[in-house]
Structures are given as structure tokens and as C-alpha cells.
Amino acid sequence: KLFGSVTTSDIAEALAAQKDVEIDRRQIVLDEPIKALGQYLVPVKLHPSVEFPVTVEVVSDAEA
């Protein structure tokens, strides 16, 4: 369990930092913020007919 949560803004920032890809946080489809460690498939909608999954892995600071 996390003290905070991972939001679409956090995911967009991580994509920009790790993969040098700029994606608007509003294009990331997240029903609710992620509040637990683990792997998640998060859909990204670039266009109404173009969607792809991004794997988000939430780890503790000790593992990072």
C-alpha cells in the first residue's frame, strides 16, 4: 500500500523522463489513481480510434 497515489500526471512525467515521449496526461485513461505496488496496464488514447497499453510498474523506493 502506498502513502500517496500514482496519477496520470505522474505517468506522463515518467514517460517523458524514461522514454523521451511527450503524452498529455488527459490522454492516459486511469479510472482511479493507483494506490498499491505492482504492474498495471494503463491505456493511452491518442485519438478516438487509436489506443495502446502502457505497462506501469509501481515499486517501493527501496527497490528503485
C-alpha positions in Angstrom: 0.0 0.0 0.0 1.3 3.5 -0.9 1.1 6.6 1.3 0.2 8.6 -1.8 -1.0 7.6 -5.2 0.2 7.4 -8.8 -1.8 9.7 -11.1 -2.0 10.4 -14.8 0.4 13.3 -14.3 3.0 11.0 -12.6 2.7 8.5 -15.5 3.1 11.3 -18.1 6.2 12.7 -16.3 7.7 9.2 -16.1 7.2 8.5 -19.8 8.8 11.9 -20.7 11.8 11.1 -18.4 12.3 7.5 -19.2 11.3 7.2 -22.9 11.5 10.8 -24.1 7.9 10.6 -25.1 5.5 13.6 -24.5 2.0 12.4 -23.8 -0.7 14.7 -22.4 -2.0 13.4 -19.0 -5.5 13.7 -20.4 -4.7 11.0 -22.9 -3.9 8.5 -20.2 -7.0 6.6 -19.2 -6.9 5.8 -15.4 -10.2 5.2 -13.7 -8.8 6.0 -10.3 -5.2 6.7 -9.0 -3.0 3.7 -8.4 -2.6 3.1 -4.6 -0.7 -0.2 -4.5 2.6 -1.6 -5.6 2.6 -3.8 -8.7 2.3 -3.8 -12.5 -0.6 -2.2 -14.3 -1.7 -2.0 -17.9 -2.8 1.6 -18.5 -4.5 2.5 -21.8 -3.3 5.7 -23.6 -5.8 7.2 -26.2 -4.0 9.2 -28.8 -7.2 9.5 -30.9 -10.7 8.1 -30.6 -9.7 5.1 -32.8 -6.0 4.8 -31.6 -5.4 3.4 -28.2 -2.4 1.4 -26.8 -1.5 0.0 -23.4 1.5 1.1 -21.4 2.9 -1.1 -18.6 3.3 0.9 -15.4 5.3 -0.8 -12.7 5.0 0.8 -9.2 7.8 -0.2 -6.9 8.9 1.0 -3.5 11.8 3.4 -3.1 14.0 0.6 -1.7 13.6 -1.4 -5.0 14.1 1.6 -7.3 
